[in-house]
Amino acid sequence: MTNPIIPKITLVGAGPGDPELLTIKAWKALQQADVVLYDALVSDDVLDMVRPGAILVDVGKRASKHTHPQEDINWMLVEYAMNHGHVVRLKGGDPFVFGRGYEEMAHAAMFGIKVDIVPGLSSCIAVPGLQGVPVTCRGINESFWVVTGTTRSGSISKDVELAAQSSATAVILMGMRKLGDIMDIYTALGKKDTPAMVVQNGSTPEEKVVLGRVHNLSERVAMADASSPGIIVIGDVVALHPQYKQAEPNYVALSKKGKVTNEHISV
Ligand SMILES: C[S@@+](CC[C@H](N)C(=O)[O-])C[C@H]1O[C@@H](n2cnc3c(N)ncnc32)[C@H](O)[C@@H]1O
């Protein structure tokens, strides 16, 4: 007698790309999966950790060429779970940070399928962190905003302008195509000298980092030929990057509580 299929879904965050940044729980889920549905941002190195014999399904989505619409992915999850058992839904970063993880979970719940969550390291914190740039730093800022550069309508989120009015670090995801417009918003608010950086493919061998300020970042990014997937980080904390002094020799940061410069860090 064959065992009955017990449908189950595990929503797993794969982190920013480096397979060593997977959690132990994520690794265990990949070892136990019957099927893995993965996104474009999941690296090959991470896929190498999937149990041999598991079915791998690429449902990768990139801004202008959707391989599968979200609705199809929702249905695929349910169908694979009902026909094969344990489905791991593997997403870049954390599934609940601009990951549509909740929609997939809610869809599965309509069919009574159990969904476990395995959070991942989100690129919004991990990618700047790997550069030595903390999203918050005592004496420099009191919050950080994670904003999407691309809303459903295709326009820039109004939250970019709100973040620009604060002293927060802004971490903008999916904003590379709007980089110039985002810098214009900061410039219009008198922040053309604010430190800013772009990191493309953070934590992977293809990583590119561009450092500068609001007024010169777009030009430097074009020269470095950096594009998606990339995050944009804007705020005084960017000046703590160990190479910031080389990139912007004249930058002197003044925090509320005194002078904070990257000279505090010896490299
Ligand atoms: C659909 S969002 C998903 C975010 C993901 N859930 C997370 O928590 O990181 C995709 C965007 O995340 C950012 N991103 C994800 N991984 C990245 C990486 N390794 N390096 C730079 N940016 C990354 C880019 O802005 C990309 O366009």
PDBQT file of the ligand as one rigid body, heavy atoms in Angstrom, charges set to zero:
ROOT
HETATM    1  C1  LIG A 301      10.656  41.452  -5.403  1.00  0.00    +0.000 C 
HETATM    2  S1  LIG A 301      11.844  42.196  -4.366  1.00  0.00    +0.000 S 
HETATM    3  C2  LIG A 301      12.082  40.888  -3.234  1.00  0.00    +0.000 C 
HETATM    4  C3  LIG A 301      12.827  41.272  -2.005  1.00  0.00    +0.000 C 
HETATM    5  C4  LIG A 301      13.155  40.095  -1.122  1.00  0.00    +0.000 C 
HETATM    6  N1  LIG A 301      11.970  39.460  -0.658  1.00  0.00    +0.000 N 
HETATM    7  C5  LIG A 301      14.046  40.469   0.051  1.00  0.00    +0.000 C 
HETATM    8  O1  LIG A 301      13.606  40.369   1.209  1.00  0.00    +0.000 OA
HETATM    9  O2  LIG A 301      15.199  40.823  -0.176  1.00  0.00    +0.000 OA
HETATM   10  C6  LIG A 301      13.272  42.136  -5.376  1.00  0.00    +0.000 C 
HETATM   11  C7  LIG A 301      14.243  43.267  -5.113  1.00  0.00    +0.000 C 
HETATM   12  O3  LIG A 301      15.013  43.001  -3.958  1.00  0.00    +0.000 OA
HETATM   13  C8  LIG A 301      16.295  43.563  -4.116  1.00  0.00    +0.000 C 
HETATM   14  N2  LIG A 301      17.288  42.484  -4.001  1.00  0.00    +0.000 N 
HETATM   15  C9  LIG A 301      17.054  41.221  -3.685  1.00  0.00    +0.000 A 
HETATM   16  N3  LIG A 301      18.199  40.514  -3.588  1.00  0.00    +0.000 NA
HETATM   17  C10 LIG A 301      19.196  41.372  -3.849  1.00  0.00    +0.000 A 
HETATM   18  C11 LIG A 301      20.619  41.261  -3.891  1.00  0.00    +0.000 A 
HETATM   19  N4  LIG A 301      21.234  40.107  -3.642  1.00  0.00    +0.000 N 
HETATM   20  N5  LIG A 301      21.337  42.367  -4.178  1.00  0.00    +0.000 NA
HETATM   21  C12 LIG A 301      20.726  43.540  -4.407  1.00  0.00    +0.000 A 
HETATM   22  N6  LIG A 301      19.391  43.705  -4.391  1.00  0.00    +0.000 NA
HETATM   23  C13 LIG A 301      18.625  42.643  -4.111  1.00  0.00    +0.000 A 
HETATM   24  C14 LIG A 301      16.328  44.241  -5.481  1.00  0.00    +0.000 C 
HETATM   25  O4  LIG A 301      15.946  45.582  -5.287  1.00  0.00    +0.000 OA
HETATM   26  C15 LIG A 301      15.254  43.477  -6.214  1.00  0.00    +0.000 C 
HETATM   27  O5  LIG A 301      14.736  44.224  -7.286  1.00  0.00    +0.000 OA
ENDROOT
TORSDOF 0
